[in-house]
Amino acid sequence: MRSIQVTELATLLKADDRDFRLLDVREGWEYQLAAIDGADLIPMGEIPRRVAELVPEQTTFVICHHGNRSRTVCQFLDQQGFRDVVNVEGGIEAWAEEVDPDVPRY
């Protein structure tokens, strides 16, 4: 499983030719508190029944609060045959620390 730092993700999100998905696996209330523009929310507990909403051939960056839930989801998706899932190290907490201090921390 690959991983990426939040600063690298920030650079990729600025690109005009984005050909990836940013998947946020936190709970809805967490997403409402702090989110990254362009992230799609599917809480971790819903991933098994909503996996058909994801494209196995598409690069998928997975983010959560600190990086633990996203790592678990990456492992699950890898087992389901997804080709390129990438864990966002440090999650939204690292994003708020290193990329966008306006994103609330909780």
Buried (B, 14 or more C-beta within 10 A) or exposed (E): EEBBBBEBBBEBBEEEEEEBBBBBBBBEEBBEBBBBEEBEBBBBEEBEEEBEEBEBEEBBBBBBBBBEBBBBBBBBBBEEEBEBBBBBBBBBBBBBEEBBEEBEEE
